[in-house]
């Protein structure tokens, strides 16, 4: 399980690195930015407050974005960033944990605002 989680964290960090690379087309960078916003904002198709399902749609969306990026950005660029991300897996874990924490806090605030908590 830890290995899969590490892979998810590394791949998320790879997407960020690829989006910031000058060789990446602007539309791909914009797609990654929109995906990051979708993942952080607690209001989405399935609210993050719903256990498992709430993060399931986020995971699916992330996988779809990753596949889309893989079709547009050259493999050499993606692999370069994947190797760098593996070397910095703890930095990547911190970034992903921060995003999840923000998402969770946002979900709690929305639930409280709606009066459900």
N, C-alpha and C positions, 0 to 999 in steps of 0.2 A: 504494500500500500504506500509506503514511504517513497519507493522508487517511482511509482506513478505520479504521486504528488510532486516529486522533484521534477519529473518530466514536464508536467503541466506548468510549473513555475518557470522552468527554463524556456519553454516555448512561448510563454507570455512575454518574457523578457526579450526573447528573440524578435518578437513582433515589434516591440518598442524600439529596439536597436535598428531594425530594418526600416521602420518608419522615419527615423531620424537620419538615415544614411542619404547622402546627396545623390546617390545613384538610383534611389527609389523614386518612381513617378509620384507626382503630387497627389494624384487620385488615390494611390495606395496609402500614402501617409494620412490623407484625410479619412480614409476608411478605417484605419487603425485608431485614429483619434476619436472618431464616432463610436467605434466599438468600445474604447476605454470609457467614454462618457456613458454609454449604455450600461456598462458593467458597474460603474460607480453610482449612477443615479438609481435610487431604490424603486422608482416607479417604472415598471416594465411589464412585459406580457404576463409573467407570473411573479408577483411581488416576492422579494427575497425573504420576507417574514415567514413564508410558507416553507417549512423544513423540507430539505432535499429538492423538491420541485422548483422552489424559488431560485436556487442556484443552478438547477439543471438546464433551464433555458439559457442562462448566462454561459454555461459551459458549451452548449450546442452552438450558440452564436459565436463564441470564441473560436471553436473548431471551424465553423464556416468561413470566418474571416481569415483564419490561418490558411485554409485551402485556397481561398481567393488570392491571397498574397503570394502563395507558392506558385500560382499559375502566371503571375505577372512579373514578379521579381526574379532575376536570374538565379539559378540554383547556387552558383558560386558565391553570390552575395549573401544568400540566406545561410549557407554553410559557414561562411566566415563569421557571421554573427552568432551562429549556434555554438561554434567552438569557443568564442569569447564569453558567451553566456554561461556555458558549462564551467568555465574557470571562475566565474563570479556568481555561482548559484546562490550564495547567501545574500548577496546584494539583491538578486532577483526575488528571493523569498521575502525579503523585507518590503520590496515594492508591492508584491502581490498581497502580502498580509496587510499592508497599509490600505490598499484598495478595498480589500474585503472588510476591513474594520470600518472604513468610511461608508461602505454600502450597508453594513449592519446598523451603524448609528443612524444613517438616513432612513432605513426601514423602520427603526424604532420611533424616530421622530414623526414619520408619516402615520404610523399606527396610533401614536399618542394624539396627533393632530386630528385624526378621524374619530378619536374617542373610544377606540377599541381596547385601550390599555389604561 
